[in-house]
Structures are given as structure tokens and as C-alpha cells.
Amino acid sequence: MPGSTDPIVAAIADATLAADLDGIRIVGVDGPSGSGKSTLAVPLARALDAPLIPVDDFVSWNDLAGWWPRFEQQVLDPLFDGRDVRYQQRDWSDWTGDTLGSWRTVPWAPVVVVEGVTCTRAAVSSRLACRVWVEAPPADRLRRGLQRDGQEHRGLWERWMREEASFFASDGTAGRADFRVGGTR
């Protein structure tokens, strides 16, 4: 296994592998948009020699929650059943991600990293080997998002931030995390 020199990544990887579970070990890297989830998930997947499945392949700007049943059916159910994953990715060519595009296959692996907003929600939390919450101040997250996506998308970002804050508060997502990581590290 490749491992990591980053102590946070190494600790999360160790906890994932030590989880008292039969079968697959899925680690979820969750938190609000722009918090630094992807920045953490990529080296974590590398350290675990695990495939990375981004929630951005499912969610869209206009659909914070409705994508979850498709994620369960096309990703989680096959993984927990010991099967390869085959899912249709969001087509972001329309910028809002309201259509589906190409299909992706992810071979079953003993460890998988799932990264993205709401991926450690209550509906799946108890089945995950490790739950990671990445957080950053709202102003930093908005700044990062607008740097990436452009000022013309400020309204989308502000609406999305309100929607995800409401979801996280009602779901209690951050409170279930095994690790809480600052996205400004």
C-alpha cells in the first residue's frame, strides 16, 4: 500500500483500514462546497490505493438531494454486494449538470473513497468505514467557488450554500464525523 507522509491522510487511512467491518471499506469525505474535500480525497485515495468516486458525477446545481437514490442504486448497492460499479456521470457541458452523459465503470475494490457533498448522510453513515468532515469558513468557500466558476455564478453559489447548510443542519452530518479537517490547512 502506498501510504502517505501527510499525518492527517495517514490517520484517516489507518482508521479506514482498522474499521471493524466485514467486506468493503468505504470512506466518505464530506463537507460543504468549496471546503477542500477534493484536495483531501485525492491523496487519501492514493494512500489507500483505492478508487475515488466523486459525488459531482451525480449532484447538479439544481438538485442537492434528488440524486441520492441513483447513487445508492448505481454505486453503494453494488459495492456492498461485492460487485463492480457502473453509473452514468453528470454531463457538465451545460454548466448546471442537469443532464446525464457517459457511463463509468469502477471495478470493485476492498477500499473505496467517496467524495462530495452529503456523501456521509445519515442514510449511509453507519455502513461507512470512516466519515470525514472537511470545513472552511463560508467566505473562503464562496471565494474559492467564484474563483473557479466565475462571478457570474454568485447567485448559484449563494443559493447552493444556503441549501447545503440546511441539509447538513437537519441531517447532523458533521456531528457523526470520525475526523473533522480544516479545509484551509
Buried (B, 14 or more C-beta within 10 A) or exposed (E): EEEBEBEBBBBBBBBBBEBEEEEBBBBBBBBBBBBBBBBBBBBBBBBBEBBBBBBBBBBBBEBBBEBBEEBBEBBBEBBBEEEEBEBBBBEBEEEEBEEBBEEEEBEBBEBBBBBBBBBBBEEBBEBBBBBBBBBBEBEBBBBBBBEEBEEEBEEBBBEBBEBBEEBBEEBEBBEBBBBEBEBEE
